[in-house]
Amino acid sequence: MSRRTISIGGASGFWGDSSIALPQLLQHDGINYISFDYLAEVTMSILARARAKDAALGYATDFVALVARHLPQIAERGVKLIANAGGVNPIACAEALRERIAAAGLNLRVGVVTGDDLLPMQAHLQDCREMFSGAEMPSRLLSLNAYLGAAPIAAALGAGADIVVTGRCVDSATVLGACIHEFGWSLEDFDRLSGGSLAGHIIECGAQATGGLFTDWEDVKDWANIGYPIAIIDEDGAFDVVKPAGTGGLVSTGTVSEQLVYEIGDPAAYLLPDVTCDWRSVQIEQVGDDRVRVTGARGSAPPPTYKASATWQDGYRVGATWTIVGEAAAGKAAKVGEAVVSRVSSLLSQAGSAPFTETSIEVLGAETSYGAGSRALGAREVVLKIAAKHVEPKALELLVREFTSAGTSMAPGFTGMGGNRPKVMPLVRLFSIAVDKALVDEHRRVEVDGQSVAISSAPSPPSTSTEATSPAPAPHDIAEKIDLTLVPLIELAWGRSGDKGNHANIGIVARRAEYLPYIRRELQSDVVARLFDHYAPADVQRFDLPGIGGLNFLLTDVLGGGGIASLRNDPQGKGYAQILLGVDIPMPVGLVPPTSHASASPHAIGAQHVDR
């Protein structure tokens, strides 16, 4: 008897993702659901400002336009859509969809989930402290939204919705909600809930699971037509990952393993509203061309609180770039940056204005991201980036003007930007709190075409441990007196990095099991901390994922404020894995990959010191 499965495609990893995904997935035989993820923290603040200007806005309008173009095929195939495109106004988003459906003469039902918007409750929550820093809540917020779980989505599907629109929910809930509905999973069946959440985690970032951002990028075919991921999920929570036939991209143990470690923090306690996930024992197996099998997710009771994220304005920001060409380009660029900031700081002081609250000078092309490890001192073409924060926009407009004037008064070879001067923008910061579930749940609502729907709930006792310690991997013998040679980590492992607020996450997965003991011995937390010392991480923690032969590093307070507040060129730590993959690992000569660029000078552990 064949196992019962459902197929769910991931069509969007962020607001603005490619429009090629939806038609690709609609053409895939057997597709049942298509999920869309639109909401980053900065997106919520943008949508909040849009709603403030027009009460009919505040949602991802391009989602409505995209769906409208494909409504006949959606109806014909009987595919259901689940999207958090509602932003801060899911009711308006649902109404816009209903108008398009009626205009097309179709009979599709739209469900909407509300209750995540906590802004009306701010006064009641004002005493809540920030989850990580302990700071007091700002008095004026742009948005405040709880990350809801999957139960409301399952309720909407159970009431016959063909399209479900939500506001803020955890990204994986769009997939887990479909699983709960289709398989009738109990809200206390934590292993299955963890498996469904992992499926959602793998496909929630779109093509990142199918070759996008992959370490071995040269192995990924046809980026122009990269296939978007499909999770074929079993009733027990295990699943396969595939992509539509005839598309580019790659589905392999490497691509899916990289996405598993993406932005997860402690893999033993990945906290979601519906389950505390333990993904340490997950295994990923290649079972066919562009097809992998994912098994072994475990779960326990979820925390008794929802995470809620607020955004608030803290002044203004601007960033500008110019290109500098010629010998000693990096030196010229650094001198220009220092001179411009010094000049504008003096002008502000003379005018009686407040100083900049923060400035940033980066020389792109001179390996600024590598700190003391930069090897690009001889670069002859670089991009100078100057960014700053201030309480008044006029101070930042002055910075842009004076930076532009450097084109005729400072370094030779100054070129590039032309007449496209950057605009001063509001500086939006993130503020995260924990809110008691009972307080939020009483405000959750689900309706399908105007009909109210009940939401199933289950007791949510606190997890027995939200700080579980990862077990050490199974022991591997490491010979103490063997010849070693230095091998770049990128030849031994895959890697991917990303952000969680002001924290960075770097996942490393060994290409072969026998490489892991040597990688693990070398990549201690202090080694990673020193590598990123120029960004001054407050702490570095290492976690093991023995099931996939991986390590995960969490670098706290390392992003200069995080994606929506940082002035850096890499505000989300997307390049951190690439930096770490450049580290040399002492390896036995007999284990060196055949295509390795290993050091020719052998070292011996036990016989002599190994330079690191």
C-alpha positions, 0 to 999 in steps of 0.5 A: 500500500502506498503511503499517504502524502501531500505535496506543498510548494514554496513559492516565495522566500520574501516580499519581492521574490521572483514571479517564476515560482508560481507558474512553475509549481502550478505545472507540477503534477500532484501539487496540492498546496503552494505556500508564500512567505512575505514578511521580514521585520522591515516589511512589517514596518513598511506595510505599517507606514502604508496602512497609515497613509491608506487604510485599504493598504498594509498588505503585499499587493503584488501577491494579489496581482500575482494570484489574479493572473493565475486564478483560472489555473489555480481553480482548474488544478484545485491547488490551495494557497497559503500566504502571510501576505496579509501583513498588517492588514490581512482583511483588506488583502482577503477582500482584494482577492475576493474582488479578483475572484469574482471578476474572474467568475470563479468560485474560490473561498478565501479564509483570513487569520487575524489576531497577531496585531498587538499594537492596540494592546501596547499599553497593556504590554508596555512593561515587557522587556526586550527578549535578548537585551532587557531594554525597555519598550519604546513608547511609540511603535510602528508595528507590534505583531505576535508570531502565530502558529499553524492551528488557525491556518488548519481551521481555515482549511477545514472550513473549506478555504481555497486561499488562506491569508494571514498576518504575522505567523512563523514562516513554517506555519503555512506548511504545518497548517496544511499538514495538521488539516490533511493528516489530522495531527494532534496538537500534542503529536510533537514529533510529527509537528516538528517534522512538518515544521522542518518541511516548512523551514526547508521550503520557506526561503524558496530556491535556497533549498534548490541550489540558491546560495549553495556553496558549490554554486558551479554545480547548480544549473540554469539559475535563470530558470531555477526550480522552486522547492516542493516538499512531499510530506508523509503522514508521519512527518518525514518528507522528500524534497524535489523541484519541478521537472524541466527547471534549473537548480539542484536538490541534493544532500548539500543544498537541503542540509545548508537550508536546514542549518539556516538561522536555527540557533540551537538545533536541540531547541528551535522554538516555535508556537506549536512545538519545540523542535529538536533537529539534531538527529535529522538525516538527509539522504539522496534517493534520486536525481534532484530528490532527497529524503528527510527523516528523524525530526523530534519535538516536545511541548512548545513554550507558553509564550508567543514571540512578538516583534515590534518595529520603531523609528529611531531617527534616520539613516542614509548610505552612499557609494562611489567607485575609486579606481587606480593604484592604492585604490583602497588607501585612497578610498579610506582617506576619502571616507575619513575626510568626508565624515570629518568635514560633515561632523565639523559642519554639524558642530559649527551649526549647533547640530547634534553629532551623528549617532553612528557612522560606517566607512567600508571599502568594498573590494578590499575585503573589509568583511575579513578584518585583519584577514584581508588579502586585497591590499593591492586592489585597483578598483574598490567601492567606498561606502559611507553610511550614517545615522542621525536624529535629523534627515537634513544632517544626512542630506548634508553628508550625501552632498559633501560625499558627492563633492569629493568627486572634484576635491579628493582622490583621483579615479573617483567615479561611479554613482552619477546623478542617482543620489541616495534618499534619506530613510527612517531608521527602523529598529526591531524590539522582540518580546515574549507574550503569554499565549492566553492573552493573544489567543483570545484575540485570534480570529478565523473567518472564511468568506464572512463566516467565523470558524472555531480554532482548535487548541491544545494544552501548551505546557512549558517545554522541560528544557528550552536550553537543551545541550546538543549531544556530542557526535558518535566518536571517531578515532583521530590518530595522534601521530599521523602526517597532517596537511592544511586543507581549506574548510570549503573543500571539506564542508558546505556552509550557510549563514544568516541572521536573527535580529542582531545575531548571526548564525553560521552552519557548517556541514561536513561533505563526508562523515570522516571529515567531521572529527577534524573540522569539529576539533579545529572549529572551536567557539574561540576560533570563530570569535577571533575570526570575527573579532573586528565585528566584536561578537558578544558571545559565540556558541557552538551546537552539534547536528550529528545526524547530518554531520554538522556544526552550528555557530551562534554569534550574538550582537554581531551585526551592528544592530541587525538587518533593519538597523545596521549600517553595514554592507552585510547587515544580515551576516550572509557572507559570514559562512564564506569567510569561515569556509576560508579557514584551514583545517589540519587533515590527515594526508590520506583524507585530503580530497583529490582536488584539494589545494592543501598545503604542501607542508605536512604537520604531525599531531603528537609529533609536533605542534600544528600551526593554526 
